[in-house]
């Protein structure tokens, strides 16, 4: 069922028509499955299409700055000074979770327990075998093979990598000091994959592999995810409830451009690598019709897209945040003459 959903949605996403109202967007692969599903529904409801390029957050930021797309998408929020410099507005569109995935003989989905420090040591090349003591100590009773670990990471500039490396930086001082957080970092070991799709494919084909992907990709590819210990010491399975818990106490209005980072949040039920995917638009819309259509698409998705989000294990934005986003659209988006487009 899940594959059918994504296949149908992907087909709708790349289909375009000659209508002037069709939109173009580019960026994060993290939200691609839900944007695809929303695009399918919006096309059916309005006849207007979306061509979204799932090319990674870094590429999406570059494309919106260059004005080659109507909107960019990034899982790493831009800071206020960069938004101001580029004449951009930023708003949150959807939330979800990043999970560790493995391909280890005898290990079933959700069986293996992991912590941030152990994941950091694996990704720094300090832990190289699946039966190494730090992994075995977290997993008494699990038969772990004497298999080499192959680290898989993103090869492109990635918001998912930002969430992953930000989490590792918060839980491992050694990681923070030697590698740090970013959409691109100097990886210590491993092989790269382009997009969440590429990482999922590499983990799927390489015995002994470990990678990180958005939860929808793990489910789609039937990859064995791990549990993850959160800041309060609870070993959790990924779920929309755990993602919601991570965002429960966020004060959106205090963050310029709604830019919040939800990794390693407090709370017994909080998934530790929860992320927000953001949309970037130019405040001055040279093509006001396209700008209005982008807003209409996300407004329609906020109002009608919650069931699809839940089906794909994303978390819709809270109604209070949606209202703040709608107000921000009205206040910030202008046409070339300075008139509000809404």
Secondary structure, DSSP 8 states (H G I E B T S, - for coil): -HHHHHHHHHHHHH---S-TT-EEEEE-STTHHHHHHHHHHHHHHHS--EEEEE--HHHHHHHHHTT-SSEEEESS---HHHHHHHTEEEEEEEEEEEEEEE--TT--TTT-EE-HHHHHHHHTTS--BTT-HHHHHHSTT------B-EEEEESS--HHHHHHHHHHHHH-HHHHHHT--SSS---SS-EEESHHHHHHHHHHHSTTEEEEEEHHHHHHTT-EE-EEE-TTS-EE---HHHHHHHHTT--GGGSGGG----TT--STT--TTEEEEEEEEESEESSHHHHHHHHHHHHHHHHH-HHHHHHTT-B---HHHHHHHHHHHHHH-EETTS-B--
